[in-house]
Amino acid sequence: MKRTGTVAMALVLVCCFLLAACAAPAATPAPAPAAPAAQAAPDAPAEEPAKVWNIALCTIYPFDQAVWLTEMIEDMRKFDDENDNVNIKIVEVSETSQYEPKIRALAEQGIYDMIMTQFSGHVEATLAVAKDYPNIVFFNQDGMVPNIEQYPNVTEGRGGDRLSTGFLTGALAALMTKTGKVVFMGGKDIENVQMIAAGWQQGIKYVNPDVEEKFVIPDTFNDTTITREMATSLYQQGYDIIGVSASGANAGVVQAAAEFKGDLYAWVLPFESHFHEIADGHELASGVAHNGVMGVNAIKALMDGTLQMSIVKIYGFPDGVNEVPFCAGDAVPQDVQDRFAEILADVLDGKITITRDFHY
Amino acid sequence: MNITQLLGLTVRLLVPTLLVALGGIFSFRIKVFPLGLEGYMLAGCFLAVTGTYLFGSPYLGMAFAAILVMLLALIFAFFVIELSVNPVICAFAINTIVAGMTRFLMIPVFGSSGRIYLDSALALPRFQVPIIKSIPIVADIFNNHSALVYVALLLPFVIQFVYYKTNYGLSLRATGAYEEAAVAVGISTRKVRYIALMTTGCLAGLGGAQLSLTANLFNVGMTDGRGFTALAAIVLSAGEPIRAFLGCILFGLCDALVLNLSSEGIPIQFLSMLPYILAILFAVMPPVIRKLSERTAFSKLQLRIRQNDPEILASRAFHHSVNSEE
């Protein structure tokens, strides 16, 4: 029995080695075809093959775990398909123990012009690898990279102007509330969520300081059951607008708004994505962040040599990364829409200062 | 905080975990540690949504999930019973495979990745229960739920009956307690084990179906560790259905409390510890109480000896005489 097991395991191992040997090398770009020497005119300058830009995007979550990530990947794949001189390889780097080995393995291949990583989880590994590969550009998304000015080949992009988006949606909530009670639900108590909440709180105060606001945390980015029950409970308590930044769990709040059978109307203001298909007309607006647009903008900047290193760049409304579209048909009256447009213009012109001050 | 609302929320939150825990008890009883509950539940979530999407009925979706997860459990049973594969390793494999397969199958089945929303017309219907709906506080807690909620609330008592009042229950307990003895008295332990493992799959599949069809969507990783919570309830209850029910109520109440208190401004970092603190208390209290009662009994006995209780003296004299005769 023992012997049979050993033989079986040996066979499985051999199969694995064979499979690994047969597999095509991942993401190796096709070499640019060399011009045939015989056909080239002796005095004509040899045509330089078009530069192919190889980019690796390391996702900190599984591809389909978060709505914004799924959309980001779709946007970047579209850009890849539309541009023959761009190859984008997308790799899941979601296990903590794999962060540095996987990022280093990509760098070691020596074919990538830029390696994109995500959030603070990837920062340490990114910086460690960046130090050893000075010719590769490392782009970190939303990682709050410490002392970034000390890293000549590292740059950080903030996927969306969270403070402004939070401010604008908060202002809209204050303009639209009928009960004078609104809530912000942040998936987890992390800095990125707190930034949106900070903007939201200041937006409310800016429009109407008398509006009662609350900040709640369901402590999940996945569990729609929890966010849905929490939202139902909040609607029952008389809060009529819920702003929610809980990634995939946003859907729970949207469903609660759509199904709420109380006397008051229930609105939801989800961040990152639209949820029209399940909101049944209860989605007031969305604080959308197109992270894929940020990724594409960064690649374009790399290609035309304008990508700045050692800095943090916020990709916001002017870059097309953020927008706050109204969703609930004619639910937002014209005067509110006009007032909102004024506030948006003031925010973009820098007439309104939004700070990171946030309270629970 | 409104207590009625809190209890209503508890009922809604506990049901998926309860169904899974009740299923897991069948495995636990035959000494197969049900580590694959998370995988079964996730498969149930996915298959229920798929079945509802394909057949246009949440009940057919629910049946689809129960049957297919039962078949998955049959494969597990075959590996464990016939091939003597370690059930822990097999359960890990099931959890991993299901997590990957549900992600992978989203694309060919629904043409999307990450999550799928069902049409609101396919939502699981809720019922107004005739007598319950007219009782003021009880109605707020127990009325207006889906059929599976009522089934789940009755199931612990049914399973308790099956365990202690039926032949199958006796065979199951005998198989778990001492398999060789059960074989010796003519029980087909193989059959008993197959049925137990398949029942685990069926009930866990229904738990997953309840979770996804109540939310009317499937989201990657939507079980969020509920299978492991069910496992905790099974271990804490030592495989007793009614005690597992109480354990699930405790966890459901904790979840409901966390949701309510976090909106009252209590830090989530503290609240997220609450279920585990209560679980530890739940686990520690019975032995502590037993120890205390033993100590109390011992102190009473010592007191009676000191007070020259005639009954104790007579007993001591009897033992003394027996020893001296020997």
Contacts between the chains, C-beta under 8 A, distances in Angstrom:
chain1	res1	chain2	res2	distance
A	62	B	103	7.0
A	62	B	220	7.0
A	63	B	113	6.8
A	63	B	114	7.9
A	64	B	103	5.8
A	64	B	106	6.9
A	64	B	113	4.1
A	64	B	114	3.6
A	64	B	115	7.7
A	64	B	220	5.2
A	65	B	114	6.9
A	65	B	220	5.7
A	65	B	221	6.6
A	66	B	114	7.6
A	67	B	114	6.6
A	67	B	115	7.3
A	70	B	113	5.9
A	70	B	114	4.8
A	183	B	263	7.6
A	189	B	268	5.7
A	189	B	269	7.0
A	214	B	263	6.5
A	214	B	265	7.8
A	216	B	262	5.4
A	216	B	263	4.4
A	217	B	262	5.6
A	217	B	268	4.3
A	218	B	259	6.9
A	218	B	262	7.0
A	219	B	258	7.6
A	219	B	262	7.5
A	219	B	268	5.0
A	219	B	271	7.8
A	219	B	272	5.5
A	220	B	224	6.4
A	222	B	219	6.3
A	222	B	220	7.7
A	222	B	221	5.2
A	222	B	222	6.3
A	222	B	224	5.4
A	223	B	222	6.8
A	223	B	224	4.4
A	224	B	215	4.9
A	224	B	217	6.4
A	224	B	219	5.7
A	224	B	222	6.5
A	225	B	13	7.2
A	225	B	16	7.9
A	225	B	211	6.3
A	225	B	214	7.0
A	225	B	215	5.6
A	225	B	222	7.7
A	226	B	224	7.8
A	226	B	255	7.2
A	226	B	259	6.7
A	228	B	215	6.4
A	229	B	9	5.7
A	229	B	12	6.4
A	229	B	13	6.7
A	229	B	256	7.8
A	229	B	259	6.0
A	230	B	259	4.7
A	230	B	262	7.7
A	230	B	263	6.9
A	233	B	5	6.5
A	233	B	9	6.7
A	233	B	259	6.4
A	233	B	260	6.6
A	233	B	263	7.0
A	234	B	263	6.3
A	236	B	2	8.0
A	236	B	5	6.6
A	237	B	263	7.7
A	248	B	114	7.0
A	248	B	115	6.3
A	248	B	219	5.3
A	248	B	220	7.4
A	249	B	219	7.9
A	251	B	115	6.9
A	251	B	117	7.0
A	251	B	215	7.8
A	251	B	217	6.0
A	251	B	219	6.9
A	252	B	215	6.7
A	255	B	215	6.8
A	255	B	216	6.7
A	255	B	217	7.6
A	258	B	120	7.2
A	277	B	117	6.0
A	278	B	117	4.8
A	278	B	120	7.6
A	278	B	216	7.8
A	278	B	217	7.4
A	280	B	120	6.7
A	360	B	265	6.2
A	360	B	267	7.5
